Amino acid sequence: MNIIFLNFSFVEPGTIAKSNVILDVKPWDDETNMADLEAAVRTIQMDGLVWGVSKLVPLAYGIKKLQIVCVVEGNLLQLYLYSLYS
């Protein structure tokens, strides 16, 4: 006998859940081109994912990390990532 469990999450009509996520992207060394790294991160496109502002934050010894904000809208991205990595 095959048993299949389905998990649905219902959202009230007109309500869209949004989550702000701040990502810290650290380079391997001080020679990493951070502009290219930011461009590579922004190439990630999915339904419900909106990229926001970014800035370079000093870490140590002249190395800077990329701090970038993204907004996750609704449950589409969560369900997609769950199926992608599970």
C-alpha positions in Angstrom: 0.0 0.0 0.0 1.4 3.4 -1.0 0.7 6.3 1.4 1.2 9.8 0.2 1.1 12.7 2.5 0.3 16.2 1.1 0.9 19.3 3.1 -1.0 22.4 2.0 -0.7 25.8 3.6 -3.6 28.1 3.0 -3.3 31.9 2.8 -6.2 34.2 3.1 -7.2 35.7 -0.2 -5.5 39.1 -0.8 -2.8 38.3 1.8 0.7 37.8 0.5 3.4 36.7 2.9 6.8 38.5 2.5 10.0 37.7 4.2 13.2 39.9 4.1 16.4 37.9 4.0 19.9 39.4 4.4 22.6 37.3 2.9 26.3 37.6 3.9 28.5 36.4 1.0 32.1 36.0 2.1 34.9 35.8 -0.6 37.8 33.2 -0.5 40.4 35.9 -0.4 41.1 39.6 -1.0 41.6 39.1 -4.8 37.9 38.0 -5.4 36.1 40.5 -7.7 33.1 41.5 -5.6 31.3 43.1 -8.5 31.4 39.8 -10.4 30.3 38.0 -7.3 27.3 40.3 -6.8 26.4 39.8 -10.5 26.6 36.0 -10.1 24.3 36.1 -7.0 21.7 38.3 -8.8 21.5 35.9 -11.7 19.6 33.5 -9.4 16.0 34.1 -10.5 12.9 32.3 -9.2 9.2 33.1 -8.9 8.7 35.1 -5.7 12.3 36.2 -5.3 13.1 39.9 -5.6 16.7 41.2 -5.1 17.1 44.4 -3.2 20.1 46.6 -2.2 23.6 45.5 -1.5 26.7 46.8 0.0 30.3 45.8 0.8 31.0 45.5 4.5 34.6 45.4 5.8 35.6 42.1 7.5 39.4 42.1 8.2 42.7 42.7 6.5 41.2 44.6 3.6 38.7 41.8 2.8 35.1 42.9 2.4 31.9 40.7 2.4 28.9 41.3 0.2 25.7 41.9 2.1 22.6 41.7 -0.1 18.9 41.8 0.7 16.3 39.7 -1.0 12.5 39.6 -0.5 10.7 36.2 -0.6 7.1 36.7 -1.6 4.5 34.1 -0.8 5.1 30.4 -0.3 6.3 29.6 -3.9 10.0 29.9 -3.2 9.8 27.9 0.0 8.0 25.0 -1.7 10.4 25.1 -4.6 13.6 25.1 -2.4 12.1 22.3 -0.2 11.6 20.1 -3.3 15.0 21.1 -4.7 17.1 20.2 -1.6 15.1 17.4 -0.1 
